[in-house]
C-alpha cells in the first residue's frame, strides 16, 4: 500500500512515485508512466484497491478538473469540491465534470462520442438549472489553424483534419447555444455565430480566472458586436447614399448634354423655347429625364408621340405631332410605285404635373408657329 498524505488543497497533490493523497473524502493516486505522458494524479473510485488502473482518465481531462478548476474554485476557495458532482434528473444519475457556481462544465477528450450523448448531458444540466459548458480537447491544433478554418484561408491538411473533427460538435446543443469551447494549443475559443469572427478568444489563464464572469462578459461582447454592426450598417448606408448621389450627379450632367444636343430631346428644347409652354416646365430643367417615343397611323393621319419623364419629379411632357398622309404615285419603267408623304399639320403638347388625387394636366396646341393654352382642358383631378 502506498503512503497516503492528507492535503487540503489539490495543488499539493504533486505526482510522486509511491505517494497517494487524501483530499477530503477522495484518494488520489500518483501516476508515473513510462510512456511519453506527463506524471499526473488520478482519483480512485475504490480506496481499498491498491491498483492504479481502476479510473482511467486522460491527463488533459484531469489537468482541467483538478489543476485548473478545483485548484481555483474548490474547497480552498468556495468551501466545496467542484469535480464529479452527482445530480439525478428524471431518475437518471449524471455526473458533472466540474460544477462552479451555476456553470456545469464537461471536459471531453474522446472526440468520437456521439452528439446524442452530449445533448443528453446538456439537457440534464440545463434541466437542473445550470448553464451547460462543454470544453473539447483540440490541443493538437494551434489558434492560427483554427482561424484559417474560420476564414477559409490557407487550407492545409491540418486545417482539413480540424474541420473533420469539429463538424460533429457543431451539431450539439452546446454549440447551438453558444456554449461550446475549444481548448487549442495556445488559446481557448468560444464558438458563436453572433460575432463577425464567429468566436471569442481567451488565454487559458484568463478563461479560468474569469470563469464566473464569462456569461456577463459574453453578453457585453454581444452588445458591443451589435453596436459595431449598427455602426457598420450606418456607414454602409452612408457610403451607398454617397455613391448613389455621385451616380445621380453624373446622370444629371449627361442629361444636360442630352437636352442640349440629342435629337431625341428636340421637342423638349422646343418646349423650353416656347414662351407659352416654358413657364410650366422650366422649373424642372435640372431634372433627369427619360425619353420614349412611339407612333400611330389612323386613316390618313400619322401621329408621333415624344414622351419625356422626369426621374426627379412628378412631371411628364408629351409632345404629339400630327401629319397628313399623302400618297404619291411614281411611274417607273417596270411598275407604278406608291410613296407616302407626310405633311405636318400641328402639335399637341400635354403636361402632367403631380399625381392622383392632385394631378394637374395642361394641354397646348401649336399650329402655324402659334401656341395656345387650351384652358378648358386644365384639370385638377
Order of alpha helices (4+ residues) and beta strands (2+ residues): beta-beta-beta-beta-alpha-alpha-beta-beta-beta-alpha-beta-alpha-alpha-alpha-beta-beta-beta-alpha-alpha-alpha-alpha-beta-beta-beta-beta-beta-beta-beta
